[in-house]
Amino acid sequence: MESKTLGQIAYEKFADEIGKTKVWHDLFPNQRQAFETIAQSVIEAHEARKWKPIESATDNLCIVWTKNNETTVAIRNIEKNEWLDMLGKSNDDGENLFRCDPTHWQPLPAPPKKGEE
């Protein structure tokens, strides 16, 4: 039995949802490629949203999950090898007083585009 591609699975789900009976092999090659591209984009977006181990953090400012089961925005102090909770209180010098002990991270979302709410 031939295994299905991600695009084929995506198309079959789409066709099922809209009540279409056209089969995968009846599509034109460019239509099949479009579904392959869409399926790959969905997978990449899903992977990007997953929590990643803190050791793999590539950003110095990111959303983190702490050992206290809290989510916060933190910045990494590379010199001291520590993470600081940016939503915590600051002293008069603006220095953050709260170190946090994150276990996982996610990148910050992209800022809204001009004109977006």
C-alpha distances in whole Angstrom, upper triangle without the diagonal:
4,6,9,13,16,17,15,15,19,19,17,20,22,22,21,25,27,25,24,21,20,17,15,15,19,20,22,21,24,23,20,22,24,21,20,24,24,22,23,26,26,24,27,30,28,29,32,33,32,35,36,38,41,41,39,41,42,44,48,48,45,44,44,43,46,46,48,45,47,45,48,48,49,51,50,54,53,56,56,52,52,51,54,53,54,54,57,61,62,66,69,67,64,62,60,61,57,55,52,49,46,43,40,40,39,40,43,42,43,46,46,47,50,50,48,49
4,6,9,13,14,12,13,16,16,15,18,20,20,20,23,25,24,22,20,19,15,13,13,17,18,19,18,21,20,16,18,21,18,17,20,21,19,20,23,23,22,24,27,26,26,30,31,30,34,34,36,39,39,37,39,39,41,45,45,42,42,42,41,44,45,47,44,45,44,46,46,47,48,48,51,50,54,54,50,51,49,51,51,52,52,55,59,60,64,66,65,62,60,58,59,55,53,50,48,44,41,38,38,37,38,40,39,40,43,43,43,47,47,45,46
4,7,10,12,10,10,14,14,14,16,18,18,19,22,24,23,22,20,19,15,13,14,17,18,19,18,20,19,15,17,19,16,14,18,18,16,16,20,20,18,21,23,22,23,26,27,27,30,30,32,36,36,33,35,36,38,41,42,39,38,38,38,41,41,43,40,42,40,42,42,44,45,45,48,47,50,51,47,47,45,48,47,48,48,51,55,57,60,63,61,58,57,54,55,52,50,46,44,40,37,35,35,33,34,37,35,36,40,40,40,44,44,42,43
4,7,8,6,7,10,11,10,12,15,15,16,18,20,20,18,17,16,12,10,11,15,15,17,15,17,16,12,14,15,12,11,15,15,12,14,17,17,16,19,21,20,21,24,25,25,28,29,32,35,35,32,34,34,36,40,40,37,36,37,36,40,41,42,39,40,38,40,41,42,43,43,47,46,49,50,46,46,44,46,46,46,47,49,53,55,58,61,60,56,55,52,54,50,48,45,43,39,37,34,33,31,32,35,33,34,37,37,37,41,41,38,40
4,5,5,6,9,10,11,13,14,15,17,18,20,21,19,18,17,14,10,12,15,14,15,14,15,14,10,11,12,10,8,11,12,9,10,14,14,13,16,18,18,18,21,23,23,26,27,30,33,33,30,32,31,33,37,37,34,34,34,34,38,39,41,38,38,36,38,38,39,40,41,44,43,47,47,44,44,42,44,43,44,44,47,51,52,56,58,57,53,52,50,51,48,46,43,41,37,35,32,31,29,30,32,30,31,34,34,34,37,38,35,37
4,5,5,6,9,10,11,12,14,15,17,19,20,18,18,17,15,12,14,17,15,16,15,15,13,10,11,11,8,6,9,9,6,7,11,10,9,12,15,14,15,18,19,20,23,24,27,30,31,28,29,29,31,34,34,31,30,31,31,35,36,38,35,35,33,35,35,36,37,38,41,40,44,45,41,41,39,41,40,40,41,44,47,49,52,55,53,50,49,46,48,45,43,40,38,34,32,29,28,26,26,28,26,27,30,30,31,34,35,32,33
4,5,5,6,8,10,10,12,14,15,16,18,16,16,14,12,9,12,14,12,13,12,12,10,7,7,8,5,4,7,7,5,8,11,11,11,14,15,16,17,19,21,22,26,26,30,32,33,30,31,31,32,36,35,32,32,33,33,37,39,40,37,37,35,36,36,38,39,39,43,42,46,47,43,43,41,42,42,41,42,45,49,50,54,56,55,51,50,48,50,47,45,42,41,37,34,31,30,27,28,29,27,27,30,30,30,33,33,31,32
4,5,5,6,9,10,10,12,14,15,16,14,14,12,9,6,9,12,10,13,12,13,11,7,10,10,7,7,11,11,9,11,14,14,14,17,19,18,20,23,24,24,28,29,32,35,36,33,34,34,35,39,38,36,35,36,36,39,41,42,39,39,37,39,39,41,42,43,46,45,49,50,46,46,44,46,44,45,45,48,52,53,57,59,58,54,53,51,53,50,48,45,43,39,37,34,33,30,31,32,30,31,34,33,33,36,36,34,35
4,5,5,6,9,10,11,12,14,15,14,14,13,11,9,12,15,14,16,16,16,14,11,13,13,9,9,12,11,8,11,14,12,13,16,17,16,18,21,22,22,26,27,30,33,34,31,33,33,34,38,37,34,33,34,33,37,38,40,36,37,35,37,37,39,40,41,45,44,48,48,45,44,42,44,42,43,43,46,49,51,55,57,56,53,52,49,50,47,46,42,41,37,35,31,31,28,29,31,29,30,33,32,33,36,36,33,34
4,6,5,6,9,10,11,13,14,13,14,13,12,10,14,15,13,15,15,15,12,10,11,10,7,8,10,8,6,10,11,10,11,14,15,15,17,19,20,21,25,26,30,32,34,31,31,31,32,36,35,32,31,32,32,36,37,39,35,35,33,35,35,37,38,39,43,43,47,47,44,43,40,42,40,40,40,44,47,49,53,55,54,50,50,47,49,46,44,41,40,36,34,30,29,27,27,28,26,27,29,29,29,32,32,29,30
4,5,5,6,8,10,11,12,10,11,10,9,7,11,12,10,13,13,13,10,8,11,10,6,9,11,10,9,13,14,13,15,18,18,18,21,23,23,25,28,30,33,36,37,34,35,35,36,39,38,35,34,36,36,39,41,42,39,39,36,38,38,40,42,43,46,46,50,50,47,46,44,45,44,44,44,47,50,52,56,58,57,53,53,50,52,49,48,45,43,40,37,34,33,30,30,32,29,29,32,31,31,34,33,31,32
4,5,5,6,9,10,10,9,9,9,8,7,11,12,11,15,15,16,13,11,14,13,10,12,15,13,12,15,17,15,17,20,20,20,22,25,25,26,30,31,34,37,39,36,37,37,38,41,40,37,36,37,37,40,42,43,39,39,38,40,40,42,44,45,48,48,52,52,49,48,46,47,45,45,45,48,52,54,58,60,59,55,55,52,54,51,49,46,45,41,38,35,34,32,33,34,31,32,34,33,34,37,36,33,34
4,5,5,6,9,10,10,11,12,11,11,15,16,15,18,18,18,15,14,16,15,11,13,15,13,11,15,16,14,15,19,19,18,20,23,23,23,27,29,32,35,37,34,35,35,36,39,38,35,33,34,34,37,39,40,36,36,34,37,37,39,41,43,46,46,50,50,47,46,43,44,43,43,42,45,49,51,55,57,56,53,52,49,51,48,47,43,42,38,36,33,32,30,30,31,29,30,32,31,32,34,34,31,32
4,5,5,6,9,8,10,11,11,11,15,15,13,16,17,17,13,13,15,13,10,13,14,12,11,15,15,14,16,19,19,18,21,23,23,25,28,30,34,36,38,35,36,36,36,39,38,35,34,35,35,39,40,41,37,37,35,37,37,40,42,43,47,47,51,51,48,47,44,45,43,43,42,45,49,51,55,57,56,52,52,49,51,48,47,44,43,39,37,34,33,30,30,31,28,29,31,29,29,32,31,29,29
4,5,5,6,5,7,7,9,10,13,12,12,15,17,17,13,13,16,14,12,15,17,14,14,18,19,17,19,22,22,22,25,27,27,28,32,34,37,40,42,39,39,39,40,43,42,39,37,39,39,42,44,45,41,41,39,41,41,44,45,47,50,50,54,55,51,50,48,49,47,46,46,49,53,55,58,61,60,56,56,53,55,52,51,48,47,43,41,38,37,34,34,35,32,32,34,33,33,35,34,32,33
4,6,5,6,8,10,10,12,15,15,15,18,20,20,17,16,19,17,14,17,19,17,16,20,21,18,20,23,23,22,25,28,27,28,32,34,37,40,42,39,40,40,41,44,42,39,37,39,38,42,43,44,40,40,38,40,41,44,46,47,51,51,55,55,52,50,48,49,47,47,46,49,52,55,58,61,60,56,56,53,55,52,51,47,46,43,41,37,37,34,35,35,33,33,36,34,34,37,36,33,34
4,6,8,10,12,14,15,18,18,17,20,22,21,17,17,20,18,15,18,19,16,16,20,20,17,20,23,22,21,24,26,25,27,30,33,36,39,41,38,38,39,39,42,40,37,35,37,36,40,41,42,38,38,36,38,39,42,44,45,49,50,53,53,50,49,46,47,44,44,43,46,50,52,56,58,58,54,54,51,52,49,49,45,45,41,39,36,35,32,33,33,30,31,33,31,32,34,33,30,30
4,6,9,11,13,15,18,17,16,19,21,20,17,17,20,18,15,19,20,17,17,21,21,19,22,25,24,24,27,29,28,30,33,36,39,42,44,41,41,41,41,44,42,39,38,39,39,43,45,45,41,41,39,41,41,44,46,48,51,52,56,56,53,51,48,49,47,46,45,49,52,54,58,60,59,56,56,53,55,52,51,48,47,44,42,39,38,35,35,35,32,32,34,32,32,34,33,30,31
4,7,9,12,14,17,16,16,19,22,22,18,18,21,20,17,20,22,20,20,23,24,22,24,27,27,26,30,31,31,32,36,38,42,44,46,43,44,44,44,47,46,43,41,42,42,45,47,47,44,44,42,44,44,47,49,51,54,55,59,59,56,54,51,52,50,50,49,52,55,58,61,63,63,59,59,56,58,55,54,51,50,47,45,41,40,38,38,39,36,36,38,36,36,38,36,34,34
4,6,9,11,14,12,12,16,18,18,15,15,19,17,15,18,20,18,19,22,23,22,24,27,27,27,30,31,31,33,36,39,42,45,46,43,44,44,44,48,46,43,42,43,43,47,48,49,45,45,43,45,45,48,50,51,55,55,59,59,56,55,52,53,51,51,50,53,57,59,62,64,64,60,60,57,59,56,55,52,51,47,46,42,41,38,39,39,36,36,38,36,36,38,37,35,35
4,6,10,12,10,11,15,18,19,15,15,19,18,16,19,22,20,20,23,25,24,25,28,29,28,31,33,33,34,38,40,43,46,48,45,45,45,46,50,48,45,44,45,45,49,50,51,47,47,45,47,48,50,52,53,57,57,61,61,58,57,54,55,53,53,53,56,59,61,65,67,67,63,62,60,61,58,57,54,53,49,47,44,43,40,41,41,39,39,41,39,39,41,40,38,39
4,7,9,7,8,11,14,15,12,12,16,16,14,17,19,18,18,22,23,23,24,27,28,28,30,32,33,34,38,40,43,46,47,44,44,44,45,49,48,45,44,45,45,49,50,51,48,48,46,47,48,50,51,52,56,56,60,60,57,56,54,55,53,53,53,56,59,61,65,67,66,62,62,60,61,58,57,54,53,49,47,44,43,40,40,41,38,38,40,39,38,40,40,37,39
4,6,5,7,11,13,15,12,11,15,15,13,15,18,18,17,20,22,22,23,26,27,27,29,31,32,33,37,38,41,44,45,42,43,43,44,48,47,44,43,44,44,48,49,50,47,47,45,47,47,49,50,51,55,54,58,59,55,55,52,54,53,52,52,56,59,61,65,67,66,62,62,59,61,58,56,53,52,48,46,42,41,39,39,40,38,38,40,39,39,41,41,39,40
4,5,6,9,10,12,9,7,11,12,10,11,15,15,14,17,19,19,20,23,24,24,26,29,30,31,34,35,38,41,42,39,40,40,41,45,44,41,41,42,42,45,47,48,45,45,43,45,45,47,48,48,52,51,55,56,52,52,50,51,50,50,50,54,57,59,62,65,63,60,59,57,58,55,54,51,49,46,43,40,39,36,37,38,35,35,38,37,37,39,39,37,39
4,5,8,9,12,10,8,12,14,12,13,17,17,17,19,22,22,23,25,27,27,29,31,33,33,37,38,41,44,44,41,42,42,43,47,47,44,44,45,45,48,50,52,48,48,46,48,48,49,50,51,54,54,57,58,55,54,52,54,53,53,53,57,60,62,65,67,66,63,62,59,61,58,57,54,52,48,46,43,42,39,39,41,38,38,41,40,39,42,42,40,42
4,7,9,12,10,9,13,14,13,15,18,18,19,21,23,23,25,27,28,29,31,33,34,35,39,40,43,46,47,44,44,44,45,49,48,46,45,47,47,50,52,54,50,50,48,49,49,51,52,53,56,56,59,60,57,57,54,56,55,54,55,58,61,63,67,69,67,64,63,61,63,60,59,56,54,50,48,45,43,41,41,42,39,39,41,40,39,42,41,39,41
4,6,8,6,6,10,11,10,12,15,15,16,18,20,21,22,24,26,26,28,30,32,33,37,38,41,44,44,41,42,41,42,46,45,43,42,44,44,48,50,51,48,48,45,47,46,48,49,50,53,53,56,57,54,54,52,53,52,51,52,55,58,60,64,65,64,60,60,58,60,57,56,53,52,48,46,42,41,38,38,39,36,35,38,37,36,38,38,36,38
4,5,5,6,9,10,11,13,14,16,17,19,20,22,23,25,26,28,29,31,32,34,38,38,42,44,45,41,42,41,42,46,45,43,43,45,45,49,51,53,49,49,46,47,47,48,49,50,53,52,56,57,54,54,52,53,52,52,52,56,59,60,64,65,64,60,60,58,60,58,56,54,52,49,47,43,41,38,38,39,36,35,38,36,35,37,37,36,38
4,5,5,6,9,10,10,12,14,15,16,18,20,21,23,24,26,27,29,31,32,36,36,39,42,42,39,39,38,39,43,43,41,41,43,44,47,49,51,48,48,45,46,45,46,47,47,51,50,53,55,51,52,50,51,51,50,51,54,57,59,62,64,62,59,58,56,58,56,54,52,50,47,45,41,39,36,36,37,35,34,36,35,34,37,37,36,38
4,5,5,6,9,10,10,12,14,15,16,18,20,21,22,24,26,27,29,31,34,35,38,40,41,37,38,36,37,41,40,38,39,41,42,46,48,49,46,46,43,44,43,44,45,45,49,48,51,53,50,50,48,49,48,47,48,52,55,56,59,61,59,56,56,54,56,54,52,50,49,45,43,40,38,35,34,35,32,31,33,32,31,33,33,32,35
4,5,5,7,9,10,11,12,14,15,17,19,20,21,23,25,26,28,29,33,34,37,40,41,37,37,36,37,41,40,38,38,40,41,44,47,48,45,44,41,42,42,43,44,45,48,48,52,53,50,49,47,48,47,47,47,51,54,55,59,60,59,55,55,53,55,53,52,49,48,44,42,39,37,34,33,34,31,30,32,31,30,33,33,31,33
4,5,5,6,9,10,11,12,14,16,17,19,20,21,23,25,26,28,31,32,35,38,39,35,36,35,36,40,39,37,37,39,39,43,45,46,43,43,40,42,41,43,43,44,47,47,50,51,48,48,46,47,47,46,47,50,53,55,58,60,59,55,55,52,55,52,50,47,46,42,40,37,35,32,32,33,31,30,33,32,31,34,34,32,35
4,5,5,6,9,10,11,12,14,15,16,18,20,21,23,25,26,30,30,34,36,36,33,33,32,33,37,37,35,35,37,38,41,43,45,42,42,39,40,39,40,41,41,45,44,47,49,45,46,43,45,44,44,45,48,51,53,56,58,56,53,52,50,52,50,48,45,44,41,39,35,33,30,30,31,29,28,31,30,29,32,33,31,33
4,5,5,6,9,10,11,12,14,15,17,18,20,21,23,25,29,29,33,35,36,32,32,31,32,36,35,33,33,35,36,40,42,44,40,40,37,38,37,38,39,40,43,43,46,48,45,44,42,43,43,42,42,46,49,50,54,56,54,50,50,48,50,48,47,44,43,39,38,34,32,29,28,29,26,25,28,27,26,29,29,27,30
4,5,5,6,9,10,11,12,14,15,16,18,20,21,23,27,28,31,34,35,31,32,31,32,36,35,32,32,34,34,38,40,42,38,38,35,37,36,38,39,40,43,43,46,47,44,44,41,43,42,41,42,45,48,50,53,55,54,50,50,48,50,47,46,43,42,38,36,32,31,28,27,29,26,26,28,27,27,30,30,28,30
4,6,5,6,9,10,11,12,14,16,17,18,20,22,25,26,29,32,32,29,30,29,30,34,33,31,31,32,33,37,39,41,37,37,35,36,35,37,37,38,41,40,44,45,42,42,40,41,41,40,41,44,48,49,53,55,53,50,49,47,49,46,44,41,40,36,34,31,29,26,26,28,26,25,28,28,28,31,31,29,31
4,5,5,6,9,10,11,12,14,15,16,19,20,24,25,28,30,31,27,27,26,27,31,31,29,29,31,32,35,38,39,36,36,33,34,33,34,35,35,39,38,42,43,40,40,37,39,38,38,39,42,45,46,50,52,50,47,46,44,46,44,42,39,38,35,33,29,27,24,24,25,23,22,25,25,24,27,28,26,28
4,5,5,6,9,10,11,12,14,15,17,19,23,24,27,29,31,27,27,26,27,31,30,27,27,29,30,34,36,37,34,34,31,32,31,33,34,35,38,38,42,43,39,39,37,38,37,36,37,40,43,45,48,50,49,45,45,43,45,42,41,38,37,33,32,28,26,23,23,24,21,21,23,23,23,26,26,24,26
4,5,5,6,9,10,11,12,14,16,17,21,22,25,28,29,26,26,26,27,31,30,27,27,28,29,32,34,36,32,32,30,31,31,32,34,34,38,37,41,42,39,38,36,37,36,36,37,40,43,45,48,51,49,46,45,43,44,42,40,37,36,32,30,26,25,22,22,24,22,22,25,25,25,28,29,26,28
4,5,5,6,9,10,11,12,14,16,19,20,23,26,26,23,23,23,24,28,28,25,25,26,27,31,33,35,32,31,29,30,29,31,31,32,35,34,38,39,36,36,33,35,35,34,35,38,42,43,47,49,47,44,43,41,43,40,38,35,34,30,28,25,23,20,20,22,20,20,24,24,24,28,29,26,28
4,5,5,6,9,10,11,13,15,18,19,23,25,26,22,22,21,22,26,25,23,23,24,26,29,32,33,30,30,27,28,27,28,29,30,33,33,37,38,34,34,32,33,32,32,33,36,39,40,44,46,44,41,40,38,40,38,36,33,32,29,27,23,21,18,18,19,17,17,20,20,20,24,25,22,24
4,5,5,6,9,10,11,13,17,18,22,24,25,22,22,22,23,26,25,22,22,23,24,28,30,31,28,27,25,26,26,28,29,30,33,33,37,38,34,34,31,32,31,31,31,35,38,40,43,45,44,41,40,38,39,37,35,32,31,27,26,22,20,17,17,19,17,17,20,20,21,25,25,22,24
4,5,5,6,9,10,11,15,16,19,22,23,20,20,20,22,25,24,22,21,22,23,26,28,30,27,27,24,26,25,27,28,29,32,32,35,36,33,32,30,31,31,31,31,34,38,39,43,45,44,40,40,37,39,36,34,31,30,26,24,20,19,16,17,19,17,19,22,23,24,27,28,25,26
4,5,5,6,9,10,14,14,18,20,21,17,17,17,18,22,22,19,19,20,21,25,27,29,26,26,23,24,23,24,25,26,29,29,32,33,30,29,27,29,28,28,29,32,36,37,41,43,41,38,37,34,36,34,32,29,28,24,22,19,17,14,14,16,15,16,19,20,21,25,26,24,25
4,5,5,6,9,12,14,18,19,21,18,17,17,18,21,20,17,17,18,20,23,26,27,24,23,21,22,21,22,24,25,28,28,32,33,30,29,26,27,26,26,27,30,33,35,38,41,39,36,35,33,34,32,30,28,27,23,22,18,16,12,12,14,12,13,16,17,18,22,23,20,22
4,5,5,7,10,12,16,18,20,17,17,18,19,22,21,18,16,18,18,22,24,25,22,22,19,21,21,22,24,25,29,29,33,33,29,28,26,27,26,26,27,30,33,35,39,41,40,36,35,33,34,31,30,27,25,22,20,16,15,12,13,15,14,15,19,20,21,25,26,23,23
4,5,5,9,9,13,15,17,14,14,15,16,20,19,16,16,16,17,20,22,24,21,21,19,20,20,21,22,23,26,26,30,30,27,26,24,26,25,25,26,29,33,34,38,40,39,35,34,31,33,30,28,25,23,20,18,14,13,11,12,14,14,16,20,21,23,27,28,25,26
4,6,8,9,13,14,16,13,12,13,13,17,16,13,13,14,15,19,22,23,21,20,17,18,17,18,19,20,24,24,27,28,25,24,21,23,22,22,23,26,30,31,35,37,36,32,31,28,30,27,26,23,22,18,17,13,11,8,8,11,10,12,16,18,20,23,25,22,23
4,7,9,13,14,17,14,13,14,14,17,16,12,11,12,13,17,19,21,18,17,14,16,15,17,19,20,24,24,28,28,25,23,21,22,21,21,21,24,28,30,33,36,35,31,30,27,29,26,24,21,21,17,16,12,10,7,8,10,10,12,16,17,20,23,25,21,21
4,6,10,12,14,12,12,14,15,18,17,13,12,12,12,15,17,19,16,16,14,16,16,17,19,20,24,24,27,27,24,22,20,22,21,21,22,24,28,30,34,36,35,32,30,27,29,25,24,20,19,15,13,10,9,7,10,12,13,16,19,21,23,27,28,25,25
4,7,9,12,10,10,13,13,16,15,11,9,9,8,12,14,16,13,13,11,13,14,15,17,17,21,21,25,24,20,19,17,18,18,19,20,22,25,27,31,34,33,29,28,24,25,22,20,17,15,11,9,6,6,6,9,12,13,17,20,22,25,28,30,26,26
4,6,8,7,8,10,12,14,14,11,11,9,10,12,14,17,15,15,13,15,15,15,16,15,19,19,22,22,18,17,16,18,18,19,21,23,26,28,31,34,33,29,27,24,25,22,20,16,14,11,8,5,5,7,10,13,15,18,21,24,26,30,32,29,29
4,5,6,7,11,13,14,15,12,12,10,10,11,12,15,14,15,14,15,15,14,16,14,17,17,20,19,16,15,14,17,17,19,21,22,26,27,30,33,32,29,26,24,24,21,18,15,12,9,6,4,6,9,12,15,18,21,24,27,29,33,35,32,32
4,5,5,9,10,11,12,10,10,8,9,10,11,14,14,14,13,13,13,11,12,11,14,13,17,16,12,11,10,13,14,16,18,19,23,24,27,30,28,25,23,20,21,18,15,12,10,7,5,4,5,9,11,14,17,20,23,26,29,32,34,31,31
4,6,9,11,12,14,13,14,12,13,13,14,18,17,18,17,17,16,14,14,12,14,13,16,15,11,12,12,15,17,19,21,22,26,26,29,32,30,27,24,22,23,20,17,14,12,10,8,8,9,12,13,17,20,22,25,28,31,34,36,34,34
4,6,9,11,13,12,13,12,13,15,16,20,19,19,17,17,16,15,14,13,15,14,17,17,14,14,14,17,18,20,22,24,27,28,30,33,31,28,26,24,25,22,19,17,15,12,10,9,8,10,11,15,18,20,23,26,28,32,34,32,32
4,6,8,9,8,10,10,12,14,16,19,18,17,15,15,13,11,11,10,13,12,15,16,12,12,11,14,15,16,19,21,24,24,27,30,28,25,23,20,22,19,17,15,13,11,10,8,7,8,8,12,15,17,20,23,25,28,31,29,29
4,7,9,9,12,12,15,17,20,22,21,20,18,17,14,13,12,10,13,12,15,17,14,14,13,16,17,17,20,22,25,25,28,30,28,25,23,21,23,21,19,17,17,14,14,12,9,10,8,11,14,15,18,22,24,27,30,28,28
4,5,6,10,11,14,16,19,21,21,19,16,14,12,10,9,8,11,11,15,16,13,13,12,13,14,14,17,19,22,22,25,27,25,22,20,19,21,19,17,16,16,13,14,12,9,9,7,9,12,13,16,19,21,24,27,25,26
4,6,10,11,14,16,19,20,20,18,16,13,10,8,5,5,8,8,12,13,11,11,9,10,12,12,15,17,19,19,22,24,21,18,17,15,18,16,14,14,14,13,14,13,10,11,9,10,14,15,17,21,23,25,28,26,27
4,7,9,13,14,18,19,19,16,13,11,7,6,4,6,10,11,15,15,13,12,9,10,10,9,12,14,17,17,20,22,20,17,16,14,16,15,14,13,14,12,15,13,10,10,8,8,11,13,14,18,20,23,25,23,24
4,6,10,12,16,17,16,14,10,8,6,6,7,9,12,14,17,17,15,13,10,11,10,10,12,15,18,19,22,24,23,19,18,16,18,16,14,13,13,11,12,10,7,6,5,5,9,11,13,17,20,22,25,22,22
4,7,10,14,14,13,10,7,6,4,6,9,11,15,16,20,19,17,15,11,11,10,10,11,14,17,19,22,25,24,20,19,16,18,15,14,12,12,9,11,9,6,5,6,6,9,12,14,17,20,23,25,22,22
4,6,10,11,10,8,6,6,6,6,9,11,14,16,19,18,15,13,9,10,9,11,12,13,17,19,22,25,24,21,19,16,17,14,12,9,9,6,7,6,4,6,9,10,13,16,18,21,24,27,29,26,25
4,7,8,6,6,5,7,9,10,13,14,17,18,21,20,17,14,11,12,11,13,13,14,18,20,24,27,27,23,21,18,18,15,13,9,8,5,6,5,6,9,12,13,15,19,21,23,27,30,31,28,27
4,5,5,5,6,8,10,10,13,14,16,18,21,18,16,13,10,11,10,13,13,13,17,19,22,26,25,22,20,17,16,12,11,7,6,4,6,7,9,12,15,16,19,22,24,26,30,33,34,31,30
4,5,7,10,12,14,14,16,16,18,20,22,19,17,14,13,14,13,16,16,16,19,21,24,28,28,25,23,19,18,14,12,8,6,6,6,9,12,15,18,19,22,26,28,30,34,36,38,35,33
4,5,9,11,14,14,17,18,20,22,24,21,19,16,14,14,13,16,15,14,17,20,23,27,27,24,22,18,17,13,12,9,8,9,10,12,14,17,20,20,23,26,28,30,34,36,37,34,33
4,7,10,13,14,18,19,21,23,26,23,21,18,15,16,14,16,15,15,19,22,25,28,29,26,24,20,19,16,15,11,10,9,9,10,12,15,18,18,21,24,26,28,31,34,35,32,30
4,7,10,12,15,17,20,22,25,22,20,17,14,13,11,13,12,12,16,19,22,25,26,23,21,17,17,13,13,10,10,9,10,11,12,13,16,16,18,22,23,25,29,31,32,29,27
4,7,9,13,15,18,21,23,22,20,16,13,13,10,11,10,12,16,18,22,25,25,21,20,17,17,14,13,10,11,9,10,10,9,10,13,12,14,18,19,21,25,28,29,26,24
4,6,10,13,16,18,21,20,18,15,11,10,7,7,7,9,13,15,19,22,21,18,17,13,14,11,11,9,11,9,12,11,10,10,12,11,13,17,17,20,23,26,27,24,23
4,7,10,13,16,19,18,16,14,10,8,6,6,6,9,13,14,18,20,20,16,15,12,14,12,12,10,12,10,13,12,9,10,10,8,11,14,15,18,21,23,25,23,22
4,7,10,12,15,14,13,10,6,5,5,5,8,9,13,13,17,19,18,15,13,10,12,10,9,8,10,9,12,11,9,11,11,10,14,16,17,20,23,26,28,26,25
4,7,9,12,12,11,9,6,5,7,7,10,12,14,14,17,19,17,14,12,10,12,11,10,10,11,11,14,13,11,12,11,11,15,17,18,21,24,26,29,27,26
4,6,9,9,7,6,4,6,9,10,14,14,17,16,18,21,18,16,13,12,14,12,10,10,11,10,13,13,11,13,13,14,17,19,20,24,27,29,32,30,30
4,6,6,6,5,6,7,11,12,15,15,17,16,17,19,17,15,12,11,13,12,10,11,12,13,16,16,15,17,16,17,21,22,23,27,29,31,34,33,33
4,6,5,7,8,11,14,15,19,19,21,19,21,23,20,19,16,15,16,16,13,14,14,14,16,17,16,18,17,18,22,23,25,28,30,33,36,34,35
4,6,8,11,12,16,17,21,20,21,20,21,22,19,19,15,15,17,16,14,16,16,17,19,20,19,21,21,22,26,27,28,32,34,36,39,37,38
4,5,9,11,14,16,19,18,20,18,19,21,19,18,14,14,14,14,11,13,13,15,17,19,19,21,21,22,26,28,29,33,35,37,40,38,38
4,7,10,14,16,19,18,20,20,21,24,21,20,16,15,15,14,11,11,11,12,14,15,15,18,19,20,24,26,27,31,33,36,39,37,37
4,7,10,13,15,15,17,16,18,21,19,17,14,12,12,10,7,8,8,9,12,14,14,17,17,18,22,24,26,29,32,34,37,35,35
4,7,9,12,12,14,15,17,20,18,16,13,10,11,9,6,6,7,7,11,12,11,14,14,15,19,21,23,26,29,31,34,32,31
4,6,9,8,11,11,13,16,15,12,10,7,8,6,4,6,9,10,13,14,13,15,15,15,19,21,22,25,28,30,32,30,30
4,5,6,9,10,13,16,16,13,11,7,8,6,6,6,9,10,13,14,13,14,15,14,17,20,20,23,27,29,30,28,27
4,6,8,9,12,15,14,11,10,7,9,8,9,10,13,13,16,16,14,15,14,13,16,18,18,21,24,26,27,26,24
4,7,9,13,15,15,12,12,9,10,9,11,11,14,14,17,17,15,16,16,14,16,19,18,21,24,26,27,25,23
4,7,10,13,14,11,10,7,7,6,9,10,13,14,18,18,17,19,19,17,20,22,22,24,28,29,31,29,27
4,7,10,11,9,9,6,6,7,11,13,16,18,21,22,21,22,22,21,23,25,24,27,30,31,32,31,29
4,7,8,5,5,5,6,8,11,14,18,19,23,24,23,24,23,21,24,26,25,27,30,31,33,31,30
4,5,5,6,7,7,10,13,17,20,22,26,27,26,27,27,25,28,29,28,31,33,34,36,35,33
4,5,7,10,11,14,17,20,24,25,29,30,29,30,29,27,29,30,29,31,34,34,36,35,34
4,5,9,10,14,16,19,23,25,28,29,27,28,27,25,28,29,28,30,33,33,35,35,34
4,6,9,12,14,17,21,22,25,26,24,25,24,22,25,25,24,27,29,30,32,31,30
4,6,9,11,14,18,19,23,24,22,24,23,21,24,26,25,28,31,32,34,33,32
4,6,8,11,14,16,20,20,19,21,20,19,22,24,24,27,30,31,33,31,30
4,7,10,13,16,19,21,20,22,23,22,25,27,27,30,33,34,36,34,33
4,6,10,12,16,17,17,20,20,20,23,25,26,29,32,34,35,33,32
4,7,9,13,15,15,18,19,19,23,25,26,29,32,34,36,34,33
4,6,10,12,12,15,17,17,21,24,25,28,31,33,35,33,32
4,7,9,11,15,17,18,21,25,26,29,32,35,37,34,33
4,6,7,11,14,15,18,22,23,27,30,33,34,32,31
4,7,11,14,16,19,22,25,28,31,34,36,33,32
4,7,11,13,16,19,22,25,28,31,33,30,29
4,7,9,12,15,18,21,24,27,29,26,26
4,7,9,12,15,18,20,24,26,23,23
4,6,9,12,15,17,21,23,20,21
4,7,9,12,15,18,20,17,18
4,6,9,12,15,17,14,15
4,6,9,12,14,12,13
4,6,9,12,10,11
4,7,8,6,7
4,6,6,9
4,6,9
4,7
4
